[in-house]
Amino acid sequence: MNTAWAALTSRRYLVSSWPWRSYAYLLSSVPVGVLTIAVLIGAAAVSAVLSPILIGVLLLTAFPLLGVLIGAIERYRARLMIPAGISSPHAQMPPSIGLRERLRFRRREQASVRSLGYGFLFGVFIWPLNALLAGISLSVLVITLLAPFIARNEQLGMGPWTLTTMREGLLFLVLFGPIWFTVSSYLLGWLAAGQSELAKSLLGPREEELRRNVAELRRSRLDLVDAFETERARIERHLHDGVQQRLVGLTMTLGLAELDLPEGEGRRLVVKAHGEAEAALADLREAVRGIHPRVLVDHGLEAAVREIADRSPLPVTVRIALPDRLPMPIEAAAYFVVSEALGNVAKHAQATHCEVDGWVANDRLVVTITDDGVGSATIGNQSGTPAATGAVTPVGGTGLTGLVTRLDALGGTLDLTSPPGGPTRLRMESPCRLDD
Amino acid sequence: MPARRLSIVLAEDSLLLREGLASILDRAGHEVRDAVGDADALLAVVRKEPPDVVITDVRMPPGHSDEGLRAAAAIRAELPAIGILVLSQYVADAYLSSLLESTTGGIGYLLKDRVGHVTEFLASLDRVAEGGTVVDPEVVRQLLARRRDDGPLAALTPRELEVLALMAEGRVNSSIAAQLVVSEAAVRKHVGNIFAKLQLEDGRDRRVSAVLTYLRG
C-alpha cells in the first residue's frame, strides 16, 4: 500500500501536507523535465553530427549512462511522494572495481536502459502535462485567494462571474475557494501519486534484480566469512606445525642437556631456560586454541564445546544433540559464541552454574547458554553477560558484537534476555545449511 | 639403564621431533626400531613385526587430522599386547575417549611438552610398556575440573579425587604419598575407599578400572 494512496483515502487528506507535496512534485517536474529533454536532444544531436566520424556512434552507446543519471535524480525527487524512497535497481559493485569497468557495467544493465526510457517519457509527455494541469490549478487557487484585493481595485472576471467589489471578492473566496481547493487537491493528488507509481515501476528494482542483489550480497558476505575462517585455519596450522614443533624440539634438547650437565650454575640456567620454554609452549597452546580449535575440526561442535566447558572455572552442563556435522563456518560461529559467552559468564555474571544446550529444529541450529548469575546484562555492560546487537559502548561485548556480524552473514541471529536478578540467556540461531 | 630394553616404533611427521625423540630413546637404551612419518607407514611396520611400544603423534599426514589416533586404535584392535603412547599437541580428551575403548594393554596420552622432562617421559614410557595407564597431568587437571557434580565420582571426597588423579597419571602409591606429603598407609586407605565407592570387584585390575572410570566420567 503506497502512502500517497493511503493519504488520498484518508479523511484528513485536505489538511495534511499531501496536497502540497503533490504540487511540489508536479511543479518540480517542470524544470527537471525541461533539462532532461534538453540534454537528451543535445546528446542525440551531438552524436548525429559526429556519427560520420564514428565517435557519434560510440557516444550513442553511452546513452544508458544518461539513463542512470536521470534515474538517480528522479528517484531522489520521488521521495516527495514516496517517503520511503525508491531503492536503486542497479547492482552493487565492490569498491575495488575501476571507473571504466563501472561505467561499462552500468551501461549494459537493463535498469539503465529502463531509466533512459523513463527519461524520454518524462521529457516528452509528463512535464508538459504537469505544467499545464498543476499550473492552471495553482493559478486559479492563487487568484481566488487574492480575489478580495484584486476586486477592490479593478474588475475581475472569474468564469461566469464578474467581481467588482472587495465584498464580492470575499464572498467568492469563501464560496469558491474551498471547492476549488478540494477538487484540485484530489485531482492533482491522484496525478502525482500515479506518476510516482510510474517512476517507481520504471526506476525501481525488478523482482529478479532485487533477488540477484540479495543473493550477490549474501554470497560476498559468505565469502568474507569463509576467507576469515580459512585465514584462521592457516595461522593455526602454521603455529602448530612450525612454532610449536620448534619449541617442543627446544624443550627436548634442554631436557637432554639437563641430564648431561653436572650440578651447578650452568645446569641451573638450563633448567630455567627449560621452564621458560615450557611456559612459552603453554601460552602458545592457549593462544592457538583461541584461534581455531583443532578438536572442532576433528570431532565437531559437541566435543569442542565440552572442551571449553571443561576449561571453564564454573560447572557447565552441556546438552548438545546434533544429527550430523554442520558446515564448518556454522560450527565455528557456534563454537565461538559458546566460548565467548562462557568467558563472559565467568568474568561478569557471578554465576554458580551454567548450561549450554544445542539442538537442530526446522533446519536451524539453536544454541543457548544460560547462567544463574545476577542478570541485567546488556551490550557493553560489565556486570553481566555482555550481549549482542546494536553495540552502544562495546566495553565487555566486543567479542560478541563481532560474532553477531559473522552470524548475520550466515543468516543467523544472536539474542539476549537478562532481567535484573537473572537468569541470563544467550540464544544463537543459524541455518544448518549455507545455500538457500 | 632402563628397567627393560624396549623395541619401539616411532610415528611423528615432524622430522625435528622425530630425531629428538629418537635420540632421547636411544640415550635411554631403548631400541628405536622404526621411525616413520605417517599413519600408513606406521601400520605397515607394526604389522610386519610387532614392537613392545608404539609412540605416535595424533596429527599426521595425509589428512593432518587424527590419523595417528586411528592408527593407534587399529593397532590396539589387532595387536592388543602392544603398549601405545600417544603424543598430542593439545589438551583435549575428545581424542582420549577413542583410545579407552579397550582396557587391556598399556595406554599413554601425553602432551608433547612432557617429552622435554626426559626422566618423567621415560618413566611414563616404562609404565605403558608394563601395561599401565598414563594420562597427562594437564588433561587430568581438566577432567578433574569437570567431574564435580555428577557421575560415579560424585561420592568421592576431594582428597580421594586427588589420589585418583595421581593414579591416572600412572603413579604408584609411594609416589602419590610423596606428592601429597602423607604416609603410604594413608594413600592405601584412600585407594581402598576409592575402590569401594566405585564398586570395583576384586580380581580385575582395579587400579586401571578406577582410572578408566575416572577418565570416562
Chai-1 contact restraints between the chains, C-beta under 6 A:
chainA,res_idxA,chainB,res_idxB,connection_type,confidence,min_distance_angstrom,max_distance_angstrom,comment,restraint_id
A,H240,B,Q89,contact,1.0,0.0,6.0,A-B,restraint_1
A,Q245,B,S14,contact,1.0,0.0,6.0,A-B,restraint_2
A,Q245,B,L16,contact,1.0,0.0,6.0,A-B,restraint_3
A,Q245,B,L17,contact,1.0,0.0,6.0,A-B,restraint_4
A,V248,B,L17,contact,1.0,0.0,6.0,A-B,restraint_5
A,V248,B,K112,contact,1.0,0.0,6.0,A-B,restraint_6
A,G249,B,L16,contact,1.0,0.0,6.0,A-B,restraint_7
A,G249,B,L17,contact,1.0,0.0,6.0,A-B,restraint_8
A,G249,B,G20,contact,1.0,0.0,6.0,A-B,restraint_9
A,T251,B,G116,contact,1.0,0.0,6.0,A-B,restraint_10
A,M252,B,G20,contact,1.0,0.0,6.0,A-B,restraint_11
A,M252,B,V115,contact,1.0,0.0,6.0,A-B,restraint_12
A,M252,B,G116,contact,1.0,0.0,6.0,A-B,restraint_13
A,G255,B,G116,contact,1.0,0.0,6.0,A-B,restraint_14
A,G255,B,V118,contact,1.0,0.0,6.0,A-B,restraint_15
A,L259,B,V118,contact,1.0,0.0,6.0,A-B,restraint_16
A,E278,B,D113,contact,1.0,0.0,6.0,A-B,restraint_17
A,L281,B,D113,contact,1.0,0.0,6.0,A-B,restraint_18
A,R294,B,Y90,contact,1.0,0.0,6.0,A-B,restraint_19
A,V295,B,A92,contact,1.0,0.0,6.0,A-B,restraint_20
A,V295,B,A94,contact,1.0,0.0,6.0,A-B,restraint_21
A,D298,B,S65,contact,1.0,0.0,6.0,A-B,restraint_22
A,D298,B,D66,contact,1.0,0.0,6.0,A-B,restraint_23
A,H299,B,A94,contact,1.0,0.0,6.0,A-B,restraint_24
A,A303,B,A94,contact,1.0,0.0,6.0,A-B,restraint_25
A,E307,B,A92,contact,1.0,0.0,6.0,A-B,restraint_26
A,D310,B,Q142,contact,1.0,0.0,6.0,A-B,restraint_27
A,D310,B,R146,contact,1.0,0.0,6.0,A-B,restraint_28
A,P315,B,R148,contact,1.0,0.0,6.0,A-B,restraint_29
A,P315,B,D149,contact,1.0,0.0,6.0,A-B,restraint_30
